[in-house]
Amino acid sequence: MARERGMSDLMGAVDDYLTVRRALGFKLSGYRRDLANFVAYLQAAGAPTVTTELALAWAKLPGADAHPAYLSRRLSVVRGLARHWQAFDPATEVPPAPLLPHRSCRAVPYLYSAADVAGLMTAARSLTPTLRAATYETLIGSLLVSGARIGELIRLDRDDIDWAEGVLVVRESKNKSRELPLHPSTLDALEAYARLRDKLCAASTSSFFVSAAGTRLVYVTVQGTFSRLTRLAGLQPRSQQCRPRLHDARHSFACAVLLDWYQAGANVEAQLPLLSTYLGHSAPSQTYWYLSAVPELLALACERRESQALARRA
């Protein structure tokens, strides 16, 4: 009975801890799910409180194939709770940071080729039931051609597409809203999906993209499904830092735009702020990163600079 009460107290501490941190401005997306899972793990182990040994064992549950950054993050989630709970239960152990160290480094963009895209779309069409297949095929296609963030598309409501003007409205993302003009073929695909969605399920949510149950998509589920689709499509990591990710659809879009501009002889420096605004970056410097992240773009940028220098000397 005392152990059950202890676990109940710890679960209450999870909610208190998250409330305090979020009041300070931290989003902590997915933390409650992870911490509730950890508390259940402690309960199954018969542990009265947090211990370093159990925290480490729980953090490593995804296995040796999991990315070191993911395992390190899991342990850091528990570490924050343990620091909070230690003030109420001195027996609580706070796992040391060096246990699962991971030096943060920016991932190398996994730029999707036309064959990669075709493979992902084919894999999405193989999902069941029909609504789930249609949702993921359209969602992935929208990611690749709009440059939007996955979270922005998940939050998209049915009235956030202006069919007459041909724009997608992104509301309050990173504290700002913006409109994304869409190609007519993209609008046709979105409209076809909307018709099928409404035919297969009642409008139980305002969300544009829906799950097989007719509810708004959840990021962790989308992430898991996308990982499955990359495996079905045969996409392999190109290095430890270059693995297929959802966010890389946005990188692929940005790099494709920049390559088109360079190859067309456009004034990229003058137009880069436009791309920055379109992508919803807070500053053009965030968009400049694509120039150094992709060797082909960096080569084109250097070539352009050398040509300009020669023109000035002439």
C-alpha positions in Angstrom: 0.0 0.0 0.0 2.9 2.4 0.9 4.5 1.6 -2.4 1.3 2.3 -4.4 1.0 5.6 -2.5 4.6 6.5 -3.3 4.0 5.9 -7.0 0.8 7.9 -6.8 2.8 10.7 -5.2 5.5 10.5 -7.9 2.9 10.7 -10.6 1.5 13.8 -8.9 5.0 15.1 -8.9 5.2 14.6 -12.6 2.3 16.9 -13.1 3.6 19.5 -10.7 7.0 19.4 -12.3 5.6 19.9 -15.8 3.3 22.7 -14.6 6.2 24.6 -13.1 8.5 24.2 -16.1 5.8 25.1 -18.6 5.0 28.2 -16.6 8.6 29.2 -17.2 8.1 28.9 -20.9 9.4 25.4 -21.6 7.2 23.4 -24.0 8.4 19.9 -22.9 6.5 18.2 -25.7 6.1 14.5 -25.0 7.5 14.7 -21.5 4.3 13.6 -19.7 4.0 10.5 -21.8 7.7 9.6 -21.2 7.5 10.3 -17.5 4.3 8.4 -17.0 6.0 5.5 -18.8 9.0 5.8 -16.4 6.8 5.8 -13.3 5.0 2.7 -14.5 8.4 1.1 -15.1 9.4 1.9 -11.5 6.2 0.5 -10.2 6.7 -2.8 -12.2 10.2 -3.0 -10.7 8.8 -2.6 -7.2 11.0 0.5 -6.6 9.8 3.0 -4.0 11.5 6.0 -5.7 13.9 7.0 -8.5 17.3 5.3 -8.6 20.1 5.9 -11.0 20.2 2.2 -12.0 16.5 2.0 -12.9 16.6 5.4 -14.7 19.5 4.2 -16.8 17.9 0.9 -17.6 14.6 2.6 -18.6 16.5 5.2 -20.8 18.2 2.3 -22.7 15.0 0.3 -23.3 14.8 1.3 -27.0 17.9 -0.9 -27.5 21.3 -0.6 -29.1 19.9 0.4 -32.4 18.4 3.6 -31.0 20.3 6.9 -31.8 22.6 7.9 -28.9 20.9 11.4 -28.9 17.5 9.8 -28.3 18.8 7.6 -25.4 20.5 10.7 -23.9 17.3 12.7 -24.1 15.3 10.0 -22.4 17.7 10.0 -19.4 17.7 13.8 -19.3 13.8 13.8 -19.1 14.1 11.6 -16.0 17.0 13.7 -14.6 14.8 16.8 -14.5 12.0 15.0 -12.6 14.5 13.5 -10.2 16.0 16.9 -9.3 12.4 18.1 -8.6 11.4 15.1 -6.6 14.6 14.9 -4.5 13.4 18.0 -2.6 10.4 16.0 -1.4 12.1 12.6 -1.2 15.8 12.7 -0.2 16.2 9.1 -1.1 15.7 10.0 -4.8 18.8 9.6 -6.9 19.6 12.1 -9.7 21.2 10.2 -12.6 24.6 11.9 -13.5 24.7 13.6 -16.9 27.9 11.6 -18.1 26.0 8.3 -18.0 24.6 8.6 -21.5 26.7 11.5 -23.0 25.9 12.8 -26.4 27.6 15.8 -27.9 25.0 17.8 -29.7 25.6 18.3 -33.4 23.4 19.4 -36.2 22.1 16.6 -38.4 23.2 16.5 -42.0 20.1 17.0 -44.2 18.9 13.9 -45.9 17.9 15.3 -49.2 15.2 13.2 -50.9 15.7 12.3 -54.5 12.8 11.8 -57.0 13.2 8.0 -56.5 13.1 8.5 -52.7 9.9 10.4 -52.9 8.3 7.9 -55.2 9.3 5.1 -52.8 7.8 6.9 -49.8 4.5 7.6 -51.7 4.3 4.0 -52.8 4.9 2.8 -49.3 2.2 5.2 -47.9 -0.3 3.8 -50.4 0.3 0.3 -48.9 -0.9 1.3 -45.5 -4.3 0.2 -44.2 -7.1 1.2 -43.9 -7.7 3.3 -47.0 -8.1 6.6 -45.0 -4.7 6.1 -43.2 -3.0 5.4 -46.6 -4.6 8.5 -48.1 -3.7 10.7 -45.1 0.0 9.7 -45.1 0.4 9.9 -48.9 -1.1 13.4 -48.9 0.7 14.5 -45.8 4.2 13.4 -47.1 3.5 14.9 -50.4 2.4 18.2 -48.8 5.6 18.2 -46.7 7.8 17.9 -49.8 6.1 20.5 -51.9 5.2 23.2 -49.4 8.2 23.5 -47.2 6.0 23.6 -44.1 7.0 22.0 -40.8 5.3 18.7 -39.9 3.8 20.3 -36.8 2.3 23.1 -38.9 0.6 20.5 -41.2 -0.7 18.4 -38.2 -2.2 21.6 -36.7 -3.8 22.5 -40.1 -7.6 23.0 -39.8 -10.1 22.5 -42.6 -10.6 26.2 -43.1 -6.9 27.0 -43.2 -6.8 26.3 -47.0 -8.1 29.2 -49.1 -9.2 27.3 -52.2 -10.1 30.4 -54.1 -6.7 32.1 -53.5 -4.7 28.9 -53.6 -2.9 29.4 -50.4 -2.3 27.4 -47.2 -2.6 29.5 -44.0 -0.1 28.6 -41.3 -1.4 30.1 -38.0 0.7 31.2 -35.1 3.8 29.0 -35.8 6.9 30.2 -33.9 4.7 33.2 -32.8 3.9 34.3 -36.4 1.4 33.4 -39.1 2.1 33.2 -42.8 0.5 32.2 -46.1 2.0 29.6 -48.5 1.0 29.8 -52.1 0.4 26.3 -53.5 0.8 24.9 -57.1 -2.5 24.0 -58.7 -1.5 20.3 -58.7 -1.0 20.4 -55.0 -4.4 22.0 -54.5 -5.9 19.3 -56.6 -4.3 16.6 -54.5 -5.4 18.3 -51.2 -9.0 18.6 -52.6 -9.1 15.0 -53.6 -7.9 13.9 -50.1 -10.5 16.2 -48.5 -13.3 14.5 -50.5 -12.1 11.0 -49.7 -11.7 12.0 -46.0 -15.2 13.3 -45.8 -16.6 10.2 -47.5 -14.8 7.8 -45.2 -15.4 9.4 -41.9 -17.7 11.9 -40.2 -16.3 15.3 -39.4 -15.5 14.6 -35.8 -12.6 17.1 -35.7 -11.7 20.4 -37.4 -8.4 19.0 -38.4 -7.6 18.8 -42.1 -5.4 15.7 -41.8 -7.0 12.9 -39.8 -6.1 9.5 -38.4 -7.9 6.3 -39.3 -10.2 7.0 -36.3 -11.1 10.5 -37.7 -9.0 12.3 -35.0 -6.2 14.9 -35.3 -2.8 13.3 -36.0 -0.3 13.1 -33.1 3.4 13.8 -33.8 4.7 10.7 -32.1 2.4 8.5 -34.2 3.3 10.3 -37.4 7.0 10.0 -36.6 6.7 6.2 -36.0 4.7 5.7 -39.2 7.2 7.8 -41.2 10.1 5.6 -39.9 8.2 2.5 -41.0 7.6 4.1 -44.4 11.3 4.9 -44.9 12.1 1.2 -44.2 9.4 0.0 -46.6 10.9 2.4 -49.2 14.4 1.1 -48.6 15.8 4.4 -47.5 19.1 3.9 -45.6 21.2 6.2 -43.4 23.9 7.9 -45.4 26.0 8.4 -42.3 25.6 8.6 -38.5 24.5 12.2 -38.9 22.5 11.8 -42.0 19.3 9.7 -41.6 15.9 10.1 -43.2 13.8 12.4 -41.0 10.5 14.1 -41.3 12.1 17.5 -41.1 14.3 16.7 -44.1 11.4 17.1 -46.4 11.6 20.8 -45.5 15.3 20.8 -46.1 14.8 19.2 -49.5 12.3 21.8 -50.4 14.6 24.7 -49.4 17.6 23.2 -51.2 15.6 22.6 -54.4 14.5 26.2 -54.4 18.0 27.5 -53.9 19.4 25.1 -56.6 16.8 26.3 -59.1 17.6 29.9 -58.4 21.4 29.4 -58.8 20.9 27.4 -62.0 18.5 30.0 -63.4 21.1 32.8 -62.7 18.8 34.6 -60.2 20.1 37.0 -57.6 20.1 34.5 -54.8 21.3 37.0 -52.2 18.4 39.3 -52.9 15.8 36.6 -53.0 17.0 34.7 -49.9 15.0 36.9 -47.5 11.9 35.9 -49.4 12.6 32.2 -48.9 13.3 32.9 -45.2 9.9 34.5 -44.8 8.2 31.7 -46.7 9.8 29.1 -44.5 8.9 31.0 -41.4 12.5 31.5 -40.2 13.0 34.3 -37.6 16.0 35.6 -39.5 17.6 35.1 -43.0 20.8 33.7 -41.2 18.8 30.5 -40.5 18.2 30.1 -44.2 21.9 30.7 -45.0 22.7 27.5 -43.2 21.4 25.5 -46.2 24.2 27.0 -48.3 26.9 25.5 -46.1 25.0 22.3 -45.3 24.7 21.0 -48.8 28.0 20.7 -50.8 26.4 21.4 -54.2 24.9 24.6 -52.9 28.2 25.7 -51.3 30.0 25.0 -54.6 27.5 27.1 -56.5 27.7 29.9 -54.0 31.5 29.9 -54.2 31.3 29.9 -58.0 28.9 32.8 -58.0 31.2 34.8 -55.7 34.3 34.1 -57.8 32.4 35.2 -60.9 31.3 38.4 -59.2 34.8 39.1 -58.1 36.2 38.6 -61.6 33.5 40.9 -63.0 34.5 43.6 -60.5 38.2 43.3 -61.4 37.3 43.5 -65.1 
